[in-house]
Amino acid sequence: MKDAPGTVSCIDGNTFIVSDSSGDIESSTAAPVGLFTVDSRYLSRWVLTVDGERMTALSVDDSHYFEAAFFLVPGGQMDYVQADVSAIRRRRIDADLTESITVFNFGEQPREVDVRLEVAADFADIFEIKFDVGVKTGELYTEVAPDGLRLGYRRDTFHREVSITADRPATFTPDDIRFTVRLEPGADWSVELRAEMRAWRPDGVDLRAGPRSLRSDASVLPESVRAWVAAAPTLDTDSATLRQVYHRSLVDLAALRFAPLSLGGATVPAAGLPWFMTLFGRDSLLTCLQTLPFTPALTPPTLRILASLQGARNDDVLEEDPGRILHELRYGESAAFEEQPHSPYYGTVDATPLFVVLLDEYERWSGDTALVRELEPETRAALTWMAGPADLTGAGYLSYQRRNVETGLENQCWKDSCDSISYADGRLPGFPRSTCEAQGYAYDAKIRAARLAREIWHDAAFADRLEREAAALYERFNRDFWLEDRGWYAVALDPDGTPVDSLTSNIGHLLWSGIVPPERAARVAEHLMSPALFSGWGVRTLAEGQGRYNPLGYHTGTVWPFDNSFIAWGLRRYGFTDEAGRIAEAIISAAAYFEGRLPEAFGGFDRRTTRYPVRYPTAGSPQAWSSGAPLLLLRTLLGLDPHEDHLATIPALPPTFEHIALLNVPGRWGRMDAFARYRPDNSPETY
């Protein structure tokens, strides 16, 4: 229970509802508020009044991600003490929305109460809301029946509908649902409403029938969450913050699981609320990498669905190529009519090598060679794309330039905003661009694929070729990207091979990919932990002092928890354990200011200046790879490695983390326990 927040969300995979603190929805084309599924808003108005008065929340219980309770009184703050009539609004999200309203009469006289729920549905596509496009070309309709209300939208064969029913007699109109209730003193009255959402295919089949059948039993969802958390390793630590963050991460990852309509019930991580509640290539792959030792069940279905949707042809609108792994899959109206190229869209340079990296890392943890054999054709196709169509400049690097110039992404790396890749003086380079971290991913993918080819596919010639290609990339990259006078790697090369010289967090990804020579790693680590990049709350995306630096710039100075988790992992790989520990402490401490839930990003202001992390105005939350960040940081702190069945030495940390134990960690060797503690002088000790 807590004081009423600004907005309240209930989530089950890619079905979610966002309301104000009283449970009301009053949305516009510019606000991600409403009831959503499959990239469409099914309720844009859902406003409760009692005797004509709007309700105000005294408190809200949203301790479970899939349900919430609102404790309400009519009117404003001055009426609280004198409120004879009050209400409790309880809602639950699964495949659909169930909401109950209970009204109480604590007065001394009987009362006749008018309970009204105003209802509307605009069926806005998620991209219409994101880009504030308010024009619909199809037909909205309303059908009123004695037992319910149906609101729908048709555009050619695209058809969406929500059906609203009540378990008590009601008066349904096109705009509202009304109940006239007589309450004796001390009495209460309740009604349960249900909003069922349908997404019709052209042949009349409801695409949401599958998700609905999976949620037919109301006990399935809470039991699924309990089982999910119970299956993860148990964390034992003296840090209350770390315990809170760990549990919240597991629960949020459970919340973000959804079953894509083409996957037959298996669940994969949606990228994040509110804009990214769908399958993303890069985000889903990196989330799985973060969570492998904790929630390994996410990885096989993620790899399988990405393999099943792998590019098979050349399409300039979708930016599809044979072998390319998708960027984003959407089900909404704009994707159906190719107003947005997301059905699916392939405009990303890094998902394809990350697919190979995850497959290898998963086999190292699980020993599941059958999946490696199953996905051999798709992995080979991914490697072929990397060696051919991805090299737009002919220089031997993964590079990108959008072919869909109207609606495609300009930047097709993880920093995909338009100004994220810049020179130190703020100028923007031309295209094609070759970003540094993508080359690290490509190098890592080739090394890992060589192991799979030699040990599991039994193709030594292919393995030898991949190793030669990796060695050539390593040499070429360290010649062309290294800025000797600066001591860091260029964030990218421009079309003519000129280094784009700004100092960014991207160099930390090079450490976890292993493409940095050991003799240069110390200089990279020094820059990552310098005041220009390290804010005290984490590593900034762009260093202070660079031309486009802004501590509230989306990719130009904010701190991203996911980014920092991979940077810490890379620092650990090169032996910089203290530096990795400082990043872990910073990110986990920041999470305490967000009630244990790390947002997509937060401000890059210096820790000594603000003493708390500053919220980024439009950061998504929960976000899958932000929820995965504490898990990868824990793995880094404990030195868990699929090559080892024991604990490596871990860094000295502040007393906050004096003791960490992770029990029942799954791996190819079975289950193991990882322990670490610190003596009072902070010298590390393992046992």
Secondary structure, DSSP 8 states (H G I E B T S, - for coil): -BS--SEEEEEETTEEEEEETTS-EE--TT---EEEETTEEEESEEEEEETTEEEEEEEEEEEETTEEEEEEEESSGGGSTT-SEEEEEEEEESSSEEEEEEEEE-SSS-EEEEEEEEEE----BHHHHHTT-----SEEEEEEETTEEEEEEEETTEEEEEEEEESS--EE-SSEEEEEEEE-TT-EEEEEEEEEEEEE-TTS-BTTHHHHHHT-STTHHHHHHHHHHHHS-EEEES-HHHHHHHHHHHHHHHHTEE--TTTTT--EE--BTTTB-S-BHHHHHHHHHHHTTT-GGGHHHHHHHHHHT---S-BTTTTB-TT---SB---SHHHHTTSSS-SSB---SSHHHHHHHHHHHHHHHH--HHHHHHTHHHHHHHHHHHHTTT-SSSSSS--B--S-TTTS-S--SSS-STTSS--TTS----SSBEEHHHHHHHHHHHHHHHHHHHHTS--HHHHHHHHHHHHHHHHHHHHHTEETTTTEE-SEE-TTS-EE---BTHHHHHHHHT-S-HHHHHHHHHHHTSTTTB-SSSBBSB-TTSTT--TTSTTTT-B-HHHHHHHHHHHHHTT-HHHHHHHHHHHHHHHHTTTT---S-B----HHHHSS--B-TT--SSBHHHHHHHHHHHHHHHT--TT-SS--------GGGSEEEEEEEEETTEEEEEEEEE-TT--EE--
